Amino acid sequence: MAPDVDPTIARLRAEIAEVDEAILRAVNRRLGLVAEIRRHKEATSVPFVQPDVEERNLEALGRKNPGPLSAEGLRRLYREVLELTKGELG
């Protein structure tokens, strides 16, 4: 059976599309929250980037990660999200 007609593949692709949309919503929500934090930090003269806080957040995520995402995969994903966030917010 061709992959584009296989009902199992079609169902799994639909589920992946839903997950992708949830990721998109979550990233946009995260950007909004970080923008709020940035405005508050600027108003109170707190540095925007705080590597120690980023590291603590990563460690906390690592403790909550049930897998199958590896610890290294989590680190790469989190770093990419941080870089994306910083780039989007200038």
C-alpha distances in whole Angstrom, upper triangle without the diagonal:
4,6,8,7,6,10,11,10,12,15,15,16,18,20,20,22,24,25,26,28,30,31,32,34,35,36,38,40,41,42,44,46,47,48,50,51,52,54,56,57,58,60,62,62,59,57,53,52,53,51,52,51,47,48,48,45,43,45,44,41,40,42,39,36,34,32,29,31,33,37,37,34,36,39,37,35,38,40,38,38,42,42,40,42,45,44,43,46,48
4,5,5,6,10,11,10,11,14,15,14,16,19,19,20,22,24,24,26,28,29,29,32,33,34,36,38,39,40,42,44,44,46,48,49,50,52,54,54,56,58,59,59,57,55,51,49,50,49,50,49,45,46,47,44,42,43,43,39,39,41,39,35,34,31,29,30,32,36,35,32,34,37,35,33,36,38,35,36,40,39,37,40,43,41,40,44,45
4,5,5,8,9,6,8,11,11,10,13,15,15,16,19,20,20,22,24,25,26,28,30,30,32,34,35,36,38,40,41,42,44,45,46,48,50,51,52,54,56,56,53,51,47,46,47,45,47,45,42,42,43,40,38,40,39,36,35,37,35,32,30,28,25,26,29,32,32,28,30,33,31,29,33,34,32,32,36,36,33,36,39,38,37,40,42
4,6,8,10,7,7,11,11,10,12,15,15,15,18,19,19,21,23,24,25,27,29,29,31,33,34,35,37,39,40,41,43,45,45,47,49,50,51,53,55,55,53,51,47,46,47,45,47,45,42,43,44,40,38,41,40,36,37,39,36,33,32,29,27,28,31,34,33,30,31,34,32,30,33,35,32,32,36,36,33,35,38,37,36,39,41
4,6,9,8,7,10,12,12,13,16,16,17,19,21,21,23,25,26,27,29,31,32,33,35,36,38,39,41,42,44,46,47,48,50,52,52,54,56,57,58,55,53,50,48,50,48,50,48,44,45,46,43,41,43,42,38,39,40,37,34,33,31,29,30,33,36,36,32,34,37,35,33,36,38,35,35,39,39,36,38,42,40,39,42,44
4,6,5,6,9,10,11,12,14,15,16,19,20,21,23,25,26,27,29,30,31,33,35,36,37,39,41,42,43,45,46,47,50,51,52,53,56,57,57,55,53,49,48,49,47,48,46,43,44,44,41,39,41,40,36,36,38,35,32,30,28,26,27,30,34,34,31,32,35,33,31,34,37,34,34,38,38,36,38,41,40,39,42,44
4,5,5,6,9,10,10,12,14,15,17,18,20,21,23,24,26,27,29,30,32,33,34,36,38,39,40,42,44,45,46,48,50,51,52,54,55,56,53,52,48,47,48,46,47,45,42,43,43,40,38,40,39,35,35,36,34,31,29,27,25,27,30,33,34,30,31,35,33,31,34,36,34,34,37,38,36,37,41,40,38,41,44
4,5,5,6,9,10,11,12,14,15,17,18,20,21,22,24,26,27,29,30,32,33,35,36,37,39,41,42,43,45,47,48,49,51,53,54,54,51,50,46,45,45,44,45,43,40,40,40,37,35,37,36,32,32,33,30,28,25,24,22,23,27,30,31,27,28,32,31,28,31,34,32,31,35,36,34,35,39,38,37,40,43
4,5,5,6,9,10,10,12,14,15,16,18,20,21,22,24,25,27,28,30,31,33,35,36,37,39,41,41,43,45,46,47,49,51,52,52,49,48,44,43,43,42,43,41,38,38,39,36,34,35,35,31,31,33,30,27,25,23,21,22,25,29,29,25,27,30,28,26,29,31,29,29,33,33,31,33,36,36,34,38,40
4,6,5,6,9,10,10,12,14,15,17,19,20,21,23,24,26,27,29,30,32,33,35,36,38,39,41,42,44,45,46,48,50,51,52,49,47,44,43,43,42,44,41,38,39,40,36,35,36,35,32,32,34,31,28,27,25,23,24,27,30,31,27,28,31,29,27,30,32,30,29,33,33,31,33,36,35,34,37,39
4,5,5,6,9,10,11,13,14,15,17,19,20,21,23,24,26,27,29,30,32,33,35,36,38,39,41,43,44,45,47,48,50,50,48,46,43,41,42,41,42,40,37,38,38,34,33,35,33,30,30,31,28,26,24,23,21,22,26,29,30,26,27,30,29,26,29,31,29,28,32,33,31,32,36,35,33,36,39
4,5,5,6,9,10,10,12,14,15,16,18,20,21,22,24,26,27,28,30,31,33,34,36,37,38,41,42,43,44,47,47,48,45,44,40,39,39,38,39,37,34,34,35,31,30,31,30,27,27,28,25,23,21,19,18,19,22,25,26,22,23,27,25,23,25,28,26,25,29,30,28,29,33,32,31,34,37
4,5,5,6,9,10,10,12,14,15,16,18,20,21,22,24,25,27,29,30,31,33,35,36,37,39,41,41,43,45,46,47,44,42,39,37,38,37,38,36,33,34,35,31,30,32,31,27,28,29,27,24,23,21,19,20,23,26,26,22,23,26,25,22,25,27,24,24,28,28,26,28,31,30,29,32,34
4,5,5,6,9,10,11,13,14,15,17,18,20,21,23,24,26,27,29,30,32,33,35,36,38,39,40,42,44,45,46,43,42,38,37,38,38,39,36,33,35,35,31,30,32,31,27,28,30,27,24,24,22,21,21,25,28,28,24,24,28,26,23,25,28,25,24,28,29,26,28,31,30,29,31,34
4,5,5,6,9,10,11,12,14,15,16,18,20,21,22,24,26,27,28,30,32,33,34,36,38,39,40,42,43,44,41,40,36,35,36,35,36,34,31,32,32,28,27,29,28,24,25,26,23,21,20,19,18,18,22,25,25,22,22,25,24,21,23,26,24,23,26,27,25,26,30,30,28,30,33
4,5,5,6,9,10,10,12,14,15,16,18,20,21,22,24,25,27,28,30,31,32,35,36,37,38,41,42,42,39,38,34,33,34,33,34,32,29,29,30,27,25,27,26,22,23,25,22,20,19,17,16,16,20,22,23,19,19,22,21,18,20,23,20,20,23,24,22,23,27,26,25,28,31
4,5,5,6,9,10,11,12,14,15,17,18,20,21,23,24,26,27,29,30,31,33,35,36,37,39,41,41,39,37,34,33,34,33,35,32,29,31,31,28,26,29,28,24,25,27,24,22,22,20,19,19,22,25,25,21,21,24,22,19,21,24,21,20,23,24,21,23,26,25,24,26,29
4,5,5,6,9,10,11,12,14,15,16,18,20,21,23,24,26,27,29,30,32,33,34,36,38,39,40,38,36,33,32,33,33,34,31,28,30,30,26,25,28,26,23,24,26,23,21,21,20,19,19,23,25,25,22,21,24,23,19,21,24,21,20,23,24,22,22,26,26,24,26,29
4,5,5,6,9,10,10,12,14,15,16,18,20,21,22,24,26,27,28,30,31,32,34,36,37,38,35,34,30,29,30,29,30,28,25,26,26,23,22,24,23,19,21,22,19,17,17,16,16,15,19,21,21,18,17,20,19,16,18,20,18,17,20,22,19,20,24,24,22,24,27
4,5,5,6,9,10,11,12,14,15,17,19,20,21,23,25,26,27,29,30,31,33,35,36,36,34,32,29,28,29,28,30,27,24,26,26,23,22,25,23,20,22,24,21,19,19,18,17,16,19,21,21,18,17,20,18,15,17,19,16,15,18,19,17,18,21,21,19,22,25
4,5,5,6,9,10,11,12,14,15,17,18,20,21,23,24,26,27,29,30,32,33,35,36,33,32,28,28,29,29,31,28,25,27,28,24,23,26,25,21,23,25,22,21,22,21,20,19,23,24,24,21,20,22,21,17,18,21,18,16,19,20,17,18,22,21,19,21,24
4,5,5,6,9,10,10,12,14,15,16,18,20,21,22,24,26,27,28,30,32,33,34,31,30,27,26,27,27,28,25,23,25,25,21,21,23,22,18,21,22,19,18,19,18,19,17,21,22,23,19,18,20,20,16,17,19,17,15,18,20,17,17,21,21,19,21,24
4,5,5,6,9,10,10,12,14,15,16,18,20,21,22,24,26,26,28,30,31,32,29,28,24,23,24,24,25,23,20,22,22,18,18,21,20,16,18,21,18,16,18,17,17,15,18,19,20,16,15,17,16,12,13,16,14,11,15,16,14,14,18,18,16,18,21
4,5,5,6,9,10,11,12,14,15,17,19,20,21,23,25,26,27,29,30,31,29,27,24,23,25,25,26,24,21,23,24,20,20,23,22,19,21,24,21,20,21,21,21,19,22,22,22,19,17,19,18,14,15,17,14,12,15,16,13,13,17,16,14,16,19
4,6,5,6,9,10,11,12,14,15,17,19,20,21,23,24,26,27,29,30,28,27,23,23,25,25,27,24,21,24,24,20,21,24,22,19,22,24,21,20,22,22,22,20,23,24,24,21,19,21,20,16,16,19,17,13,16,18,15,14,18,18,15,17,20
4,5,5,6,9,10,10,12,14,15,16,18,20,21,22,24,26,27,28,25,24,21,21,22,22,23,20,18,20,20,16,17,20,18,15,18,20,17,17,19,19,20,18,21,21,21,19,16,18,18,14,13,16,14,11,13,16,13,12,16,17,15,16,19
4,5,5,6,9,10,10,12,14,15,16,18,20,21,22,24,25,26,24,22,19,18,20,20,22,19,16,19,20,16,16,20,18,16,19,21,19,18,20,20,21,18,21,20,20,18,15,16,16,12,12,13,11,8,11,12,10,9,12,13,11,13,16
4,5,5,6,9,10,11,13,14,15,17,19,20,21,23,25,25,23,22,19,19,21,22,24,21,19,22,22,19,19,23,21,19,22,24,22,22,24,24,24,22,24,24,24,21,19,20,19,16,15,16,14,11,13,14,11,10,13,13,10,12,15
4,5,5,6,9,10,11,13,14,16,17,18,20,22,23,24,22,22,18,19,20,21,23,19,18,21,21,17,18,21,20,18,21,23,20,21,23,23,25,22,25,24,25,22,19,20,20,17,15,17,16,12,14,16,13,11,14,16,13,13,17
4,5,5,6,8,10,10,12,14,15,16,18,20,21,22,19,19,15,15,17,18,19,16,14,17,17,14,15,18,17,15,18,20,18,19,21,22,23,20,22,21,22,20,17,17,17,14,12,14,13,9,10,13,11,8,11,13,11,11,15
4,5,5,6,9,10,10,12,14,15,16,18,20,20,18,17,14,14,16,18,20,17,15,18,19,16,17,21,20,18,21,23,22,22,25,25,26,23,25,24,23,21,19,19,18,15,14,14,13,10,10,11,9,6,9,10,8,8,11
4,6,5,6,9,10,11,13,14,15,17,19,20,18,18,15,16,18,20,22,18,17,21,21,18,20,23,21,20,24,25,23,24,27,27,28,26,28,27,27,25,22,22,22,19,17,18,17,13,13,15,13,10,12,13,11,9,13
4,5,5,6,9,10,11,12,14,16,17,18,16,16,13,14,16,18,19,15,15,18,18,15,17,20,19,18,21,23,21,22,25,26,28,25,27,25,26,24,21,21,21,19,16,17,17,13,13,15,14,10,12,15,13,11,15
4,5,5,6,9,10,10,12,14,15,16,14,13,9,11,13,15,16,13,12,16,16,14,16,19,18,17,21,22,21,22,25,26,27,24,26,24,24,23,20,19,19,17,14,15,15,12,10,12,12,8,9,12,10,8,12
4,5,5,6,9,10,11,12,14,15,14,13,10,12,15,17,19,16,16,19,20,17,19,23,22,21,24,26,25,26,29,30,31,28,29,28,27,26,23,22,22,20,17,18,17,14,13,14,13,9,10,12,10,7,10
4,5,5,6,9,10,11,12,14,13,14,11,14,15,18,20,17,17,20,20,18,20,23,22,22,25,26,25,27,30,31,32,29,31,29,29,28,25,24,25,22,20,20,20,17,15,17,16,12,13,16,13,11,14
4,6,5,6,9,10,10,12,10,11,8,11,12,15,16,13,14,17,17,15,18,21,19,20,23,24,24,25,28,29,31,28,29,27,27,26,23,22,23,21,18,18,19,16,14,16,16,12,12,15,14,11,14
4,5,5,6,9,10,10,9,9,6,9,11,15,16,14,14,18,18,17,19,22,22,22,25,26,26,27,31,31,33,30,30,28,28,27,24,23,23,22,19,18,19,16,13,15,15,11,10,13,12,9,11
4,6,5,6,9,10,10,11,9,12,15,18,20,17,18,22,22,20,23,26,25,25,28,30,29,30,34,34,36,33,34,32,32,31,28,27,27,25,22,22,22,19,17,18,18,14,13,16,14,11,12
4,5,5,6,8,8,10,9,13,14,18,19,16,17,21,20,19,22,25,24,24,28,29,28,30,33,34,36,33,34,32,32,31,28,27,28,26,23,23,24,21,18,20,20,16,16,19,17,14,16
4,5,5,6,5,7,6,10,11,15,16,14,15,19,19,18,21,23,22,23,26,28,28,29,33,34,36,32,33,30,30,30,27,25,26,25,22,21,22,20,17,18,19,16,14,17,17,14,15
4,5,5,6,7,7,11,13,17,18,17,18,21,22,21,24,26,26,26,29,31,31,32,36,37,38,35,35,33,33,32,29,28,28,27,24,23,24,21,18,19,20,17,15,17,17,13,13
4,6,8,10,11,15,16,20,21,19,21,24,24,23,26,28,28,29,32,33,33,34,38,39,41,38,38,36,36,35,32,31,31,30,27,26,27,24,22,23,23,20,18,21,20,16,17
4,6,9,10,14,15,18,19,17,19,22,22,22,25,27,26,28,30,31,31,33,37,38,40,37,37,35,35,35,32,30,31,30,26,26,27,25,22,23,24,21,19,22,22,18,19
4,7,9,12,13,17,17,17,18,21,21,22,24,26,26,28,30,31,32,34,37,38,40,37,37,34,34,34,31,29,30,29,26,25,26,24,21,22,23,20,18,21,21,17,17
4,6,9,9,13,14,13,15,18,18,18,21,23,23,24,27,28,28,30,34,35,37,33,33,30,30,30,28,25,27,26,22,22,23,21,18,19,21,18,16,19,20,16,17
4,6,7,10,12,11,13,16,16,17,19,21,22,23,25,27,27,29,32,33,35,31,31,28,28,28,25,23,24,23,20,19,20,19,15,16,18,15,13,16,17,14,14
4,6,10,12,11,11,15,16,15,17,20,20,21,23,25,25,26,30,31,32,29,29,26,26,25,23,21,21,21,17,16,17,16,12,13,15,12,10,13,14,11,11
4,6,9,9,8,11,13,13,14,17,18,19,21,23,23,24,28,28,30,26,26,23,22,22,20,17,18,18,15,13,15,14,10,11,13,11,9,12,14,12,12
4,6,5,6,9,10,11,13,15,16,17,19,21,22,23,27,27,29,25,25,22,21,22,19,17,18,18,15,13,16,15,11,13,16,14,12,15,17,15,15
4,5,5,6,9,10,10,12,14,15,16,19,20,21,25,25,26,23,22,19,18,19,17,14,15,16,13,11,14,14,11,12,15,14,13,16,18,17,17
4,5,5,6,9,10,11,12,14,15,17,19,20,24,24,26,23,22,18,18,20,17,15,17,18,14,13,17,16,13,15,18,17,16,19,21,20,20
4,5,5,6,9,10,11,12,14,16,17,18,22,23,25,22,21,18,19,20,16,14,17,17,13,13,16,15,12,15,17,15,15,18,19,18,19
4,6,5,6,9,10,11,12,14,15,16,20,21,22,19,18,15,16,16,13,11,13,13,9,9,12,11,8,11,14,12,12,16,17,16,18
4,5,5,6,9,10,10,13,14,15,19,19,21,18,17,13,14,15,12,10,13,13,10,10,14,13,11,14,16,16,15,19,20,20,21
4,5,5,6,9,10,11,13,14,18,19,21,19,18,14,16,17,14,12,15,15,12,13,16,15,13,16,19,17,18,21,22,21,23
4,5,5,6,9,10,11,12,16,17,19,17,16,13,15,15,12,11,14,13,9,11,14,12,11,15,16,15,16,19,20,19,21
4,5,5,6,9,10,10,14,15,17,14,13,10,11,12,8,7,10,10,7,9,12,11,11,14,16,15,16,19,20,20,22
4,5,5,6,9,10,13,15,17,14,13,10,12,13,10,9,13,13,11,12,16,15,14,17,19,19,20,23,24,24,25
4,5,5,7,9,12,14,17,15,14,12,14,15,11,11,15,14,12,14,17,16,15,19,20,19,20,24,24,24,26
4,5,5,6,10,11,14,11,12,10,12,12,8,9,12,11,9,12,14,13,14,17,18,17,19,22,22,23,25
4,5,5,9,10,12,10,9,7,10,10,7,8,12,12,10,13,15,15,15,18,20,20,21,24,25,25,27
4,6,8,10,13,12,12,10,13,14,11,12,16,15,14,17,19,18,19,22,23,23,24,27,28,28,30
4,6,9,12,11,12,11,14,14,11,13,16,15,13,17,19,17,18,22,22,22,24,27,27,27,30
4,6,8,7,8,8,11,11,8,11,14,12,12,16,17,16,18,21,21,21,24,26,26,27,29
4,7,8,9,10,13,13,11,14,16,15,15,19,20,19,21,24,24,25,27,29,29,30,33
3,4,6,8,11,10,9,13,14,13,15,18,18,18,21,23,23,24,27,28,28,30,32
4,6,9,11,9,10,13,14,13,15,18,19,19,21,23,23,25,27,28,29,31,33
4,7,8,6,6,10,11,10,12,14,15,15,18,20,20,21,24,25,25,27,29
4,5,5,6,9,10,10,12,14,15,16,18,20,21,22,24,25,27,28,30
4,5,5,6,9,10,11,12,14,15,16,18,20,21,23,24,26,27,28
4,5,5,6,9,10,11,12,14,15,16,18,20,21,22,24,26,27
4,5,5,6,9,10,11,12,14,15,16,18,20,21,22,24,26
4,5,5,6,8,10,10,12,14,15,16,18,20,21,22,24
4,6,5,6,9,10,11,12,14,15,16,18,20,21,22
4,6,5,6,9,10,11,12,14,15,16,18,20,21
4,6,5,6,9,10,10,12,14,15,16,18,20
4,5,5,6,9,10,10,12,14,15,16,18
4,5,5,6,8,10,11,12,14,15,16
4,5,5,6,8,10,10,12,14,15
4,6,5,6,9,10,10,12,14
4,5,5,6,8,10,11,12
4,5,5,6,8,10,10
4,6,5,6,9,10
4,5,5,6,8
4,6,5,6
4,6,5
4,6
4
